[in-house]
Amino acid sequence: MSEELEARVAALERRMAALEGGGAGFWALEGLKKQLAPDGPGGVLFTGAARLPTDEAYEWQYGLTTEDLLAIDWEQAAESFAALGHPVRMRLLREIAHGRRTVAELAALEGLGTTGQIYHHLRQLSAAGWLHTTGRGRHEIPATRVIPLLVALATTRSPS
């Protein structure tokens, strides 16, 4: 085997080990476990640093114990998920993240429906906390929801 091929195989093996939990692959998980009681119920942490196409930057982390998560009102959580469960609403969020913030800008795009339908979807997203309105009819994803929205999107991908 050539030196170049050996180096490439070794690099791939290091990457696989990191993805499978070896080496530094689970640094966030290891940090979380240090914060939790060893014999406790465990917990969940999500964190992120993101720069949107609008050049807005967000850094955020949030964690809860398993016990806290199992105790919350899951029916209320369903309402938040339901707001994300419509393709037009997801497209609206994507377009808003890309900087199209007014109804006029959104209505100019193909496939989002009438202005009335767009307002309906924006109200649903706002009621669930995924959007808020700023001055002059501009819609934004609240800073505390940008990373959770990206995490929700990440959960739809197969981690293979």
VENFENUR-V749866 format. One record per run of one state. SS is the DSSP state (H for helix, E for strand, L for the rest). FROM is the first residue (numbers start at 1). TO is the last residue. Records with the same first field share a line. If there is no record, write none. Layout:
# VENFENUR-V749866
SS=FROM-TO ; FROM-TO
This chain:
# VENFENUR-V749866
L=1-2 ; 20-26 ; 36-42 ; 52-56 ; 72-73 ; 85-86 ; 98-102 ; 108-114 ; 128-131 ; 141-142 ; 155-160
H=3-19 ; 27-35 ; 66-71 ; 74-84 ; 87-97 ; 103-107 ; 115-127 ; 135-137 ; 143-154
E=43-51 ; 57-65 ; 132-134 ; 138-140
